[in-house]
């Protein structure tokens, strides 16, 4: 049983090398009570590739998770910066498909 969820998404973007890559890791349970580490990687904007590692114990999955994280950090992958949300103006009515709705 997984005690704490582990998810990670990192990117490596170097415009001068035309490089825009992502790497995602997730530790999650399988249907059979085992623990899996799912790795996805590729060019940003694509589905990329995926590999699944299955373990009997969570500690082995987390060990590989941390090892892969260290390796990606050394290669220049960083967490994606937070996206700034624009402020939404609240008004008394909203328009949907050019029809006014009262709130």
Short mmCIF file of the C-alpha atoms (twelve columns), coordinates in Angstrom:
data_MODEL
# 
_entry.id   MODEL 
# 
loop_
_atom_site.group_PDB 
_atom_site.id 
_atom_site.type_symbol 
_atom_site.label_atom_id 
_atom_site.label_alt_id 
_atom_site.label_comp_id 
_atom_site.label_asym_id 
_atom_site.label_seq_id 
_atom_site.Cartn_x 
_atom_site.Cartn_y 
_atom_site.Cartn_z 
_atom_site.pdbx_PDB_model_num 
ATOM 1   C CA . UNK A 1   0.000   0.000  0.000   1 
ATOM 2   C CA . UNK A 2   1.338   3.409  -0.947  1 
ATOM 3   C CA . UNK A 3   1.621   5.714  2.051   1 
ATOM 4   C CA . UNK A 4   2.281   8.952  0.162   1 
ATOM 5   C CA . UNK A 5   1.836   9.737  -3.545  1 
ATOM 6   C CA . UNK A 6   4.967   10.646 -5.477  1 
ATOM 7   C CA . UNK A 7   4.637   12.673 -8.688  1 
ATOM 8   C CA . UNK A 8   7.257   14.697 -10.498 1 
ATOM 9   C CA . UNK A 9   7.300   16.657 -13.757 1 
ATOM 10  C CA . UNK A 10  10.531  18.337 -14.902 1 
ATOM 11  C CA . UNK A 11  11.586  20.053 -18.114 1 
ATOM 12  C CA . UNK A 12  14.816  20.879 -19.897 1 
ATOM 13  C CA . UNK A 13  14.521  23.739 -22.367 1 
ATOM 14  C CA . UNK A 14  17.516  25.042 -24.298 1 
ATOM 15  C CA . UNK A 15  16.361  27.131 -27.302 1 
ATOM 16  C CA . UNK A 16  19.903  27.462 -28.687 1 
ATOM 17  C CA . UNK A 17  20.022  23.661 -29.067 1 
ATOM 18  C CA . UNK A 18  16.360  23.367 -30.166 1 
ATOM 19  C CA . UNK A 19  15.810  21.272 -27.044 1 
ATOM 20  C CA . UNK A 20  12.477  21.114 -25.230 1 
ATOM 21  C CA . UNK A 21  12.172  17.883 -23.242 1 
ATOM 22  C CA . UNK A 22  10.031  16.672 -20.379 1 
ATOM 23  C CA . UNK A 23  10.384  13.854 -17.877 1 
ATOM 24  C CA . UNK A 24  7.582   12.673 -15.596 1 
ATOM 25  C CA . UNK A 25  7.697   10.158 -12.738 1 
ATOM 26  C CA . UNK A 26  4.861   8.719  -10.648 1 
ATOM 27  C CA . UNK A 27  4.754   6.031  -7.975  1 
ATOM 28  C CA . UNK A 28  1.325   4.392  -7.955  1 
ATOM 29  C CA . UNK A 29  -0.362  1.123  -6.962  1 
ATOM 30  C CA . UNK A 30  -1.147  -1.653 -9.441  1 
ATOM 31  C CA . UNK A 31  -4.395  -3.611 -9.557  1 
ATOM 32  C CA . UNK A 32  -2.631  -6.584 -7.969  1 
ATOM 33  C CA . UNK A 33  -1.404  -4.801 -4.817  1 
ATOM 34  C CA . UNK A 34  2.113   -4.126 -6.083  1 
ATOM 35  C CA . UNK A 35  3.750   -0.734 -6.488  1 
ATOM 36  C CA . UNK A 36  4.755   0.681  -9.867  1 
ATOM 37  C CA . UNK A 37  7.024   3.493  -10.952 1 
ATOM 38  C CA . UNK A 38  5.777   4.980  -14.218 1 
ATOM 39  C CA . UNK A 39  8.305   6.997  -16.249 1 
ATOM 40  C CA . UNK A 40  7.312   9.175  -19.219 1 
ATOM 41  C CA . UNK A 41  9.696   11.263 -21.306 1 
ATOM 42  C CA . UNK A 42  9.966   12.973 -24.665 1 
ATOM 43  C CA . UNK A 43  9.723   16.271 -26.485 1 
ATOM 44  C CA . UNK A 44  7.345   18.789 -24.931 1 
ATOM 45  C CA . UNK A 45  4.038   18.714 -26.797 1 
ATOM 46  C CA . UNK A 46  4.240   14.993 -27.675 1 
ATOM 47  C CA . UNK A 47  3.020   11.888 -25.857 1 
ATOM 48  C CA . UNK A 48  6.604   10.676 -25.598 1 
ATOM 49  C CA . UNK A 49  7.595   7.241  -24.413 1 
ATOM 50  C CA . UNK A 50  6.628   5.351  -21.288 1 
ATOM 51  C CA . UNK A 51  8.169   2.646  -19.150 1 
ATOM 52  C CA . UNK A 52  6.660   0.951  -16.087 1 
ATOM 53  C CA . UNK A 53  8.694   -0.703 -13.315 1 
ATOM 54  C CA . UNK A 54  6.803   -2.985 -10.906 1 
ATOM 55  C CA . UNK A 55  8.030   -3.622 -7.345  1 
ATOM 56  C CA . UNK A 56  6.854   -5.728 -4.411  1 
ATOM 57  C CA . UNK A 57  7.733   -2.986 -1.915  1 
ATOM 58  C CA . UNK A 58  7.198   0.760  -2.019  1 
ATOM 59  C CA . UNK A 59  10.711  1.515  -0.725  1 
ATOM 60  C CA . UNK A 60  12.283  0.038  -3.892  1 
ATOM 61  C CA . UNK A 61  10.057  2.167  -6.143  1 
ATOM 62  C CA . UNK A 62  10.909  5.293  -4.143  1 
ATOM 63  C CA . UNK A 63  14.622  4.438  -4.281  1 
ATOM 64  C CA . UNK A 64  14.527  4.316  -8.092  1 
ATOM 65  C CA . UNK A 65  12.361  7.471  -8.129  1 
ATOM 66  C CA . UNK A 66  14.997  9.396  -6.147  1 
ATOM 67  C CA . UNK A 67  17.878  7.967  -8.195  1 
ATOM 68  C CA . UNK A 68  16.234  9.057  -11.465 1 
ATOM 69  C CA . UNK A 69  15.476  12.486 -9.984  1 
ATOM 70  C CA . UNK A 70  19.152  13.009 -9.079  1 
ATOM 71  C CA . UNK A 71  20.198  11.920 -12.573 1 
ATOM 72  C CA . UNK A 72  17.773  14.325 -14.266 1 
ATOM 73  C CA . UNK A 73  18.838  17.220 -12.020 1 
ATOM 74  C CA . UNK A 74  22.474  16.643 -13.035 1 
ATOM 75  C CA . UNK A 75  21.444  16.802 -16.692 1 
ATOM 76  C CA . UNK A 76  19.754  20.175 -16.257 1 
ATOM 77  C CA . UNK A 77  16.087  19.238 -15.818 1 
ATOM 78  C CA . UNK A 78  14.156  21.630 -13.581 1 
ATOM 79  C CA . UNK A 79  10.608  21.817 -12.281 1 
ATOM 80  C CA . UNK A 80  8.285   23.804 -14.465 1 
ATOM 81  C CA . UNK A 81  7.852   27.371 -13.195 1 
ATOM 82  C CA . UNK A 82  4.421   28.234 -11.844 1 
ATOM 83  C CA . UNK A 83  2.076   29.779 -14.384 1 
ATOM 84  C CA . UNK A 84  0.758   33.170 -13.421 1 
ATOM 85  C CA . UNK A 85  -3.016  33.333 -13.661 1 
ATOM 86  C CA . UNK A 86  -4.624  36.480 -14.969 1 
ATOM 87  C CA . UNK A 87  -7.131  38.100 -12.678 1 
ATOM 88  C CA . UNK A 88  -10.719 37.421 -13.616 1 
ATOM 89  C CA . UNK A 89  -13.071 40.342 -13.405 1 
ATOM 90  C CA . UNK A 90  -16.320 39.519 -11.680 1 
ATOM 91  C CA . UNK A 91  -19.448 41.143 -13.011 1 
ATOM 92  C CA . UNK A 92  -23.135 40.769 -12.406 1 
ATOM 93  C CA . UNK A 93  -23.698 38.946 -15.682 1 
ATOM 94  C CA . UNK A 94  -21.722 36.610 -17.884 1 
ATOM 95  C CA . UNK A 95  -22.045 35.955 -21.585 1 
ATOM 96  C CA . UNK A 96  -22.152 32.440 -22.986 1 
ATOM 97  C CA . UNK A 97  -22.546 32.055 -26.750 1 
ATOM 98  C CA . UNK A 98  -23.449 35.779 -26.954 1 
ATOM 99  C CA . UNK A 99  -26.361 35.369 -24.540 1 
ATOM 100 C CA . UNK A 100 -26.353 37.210 -21.228 1 
ATOM 101 C CA . UNK A 101 -26.711 35.112 -18.096 1 
ATOM 102 C CA . UNK A 102 -27.703 36.573 -14.762 1 
ATOM 103 C CA . UNK A 103 -25.607 35.502 -11.790 1 
# 
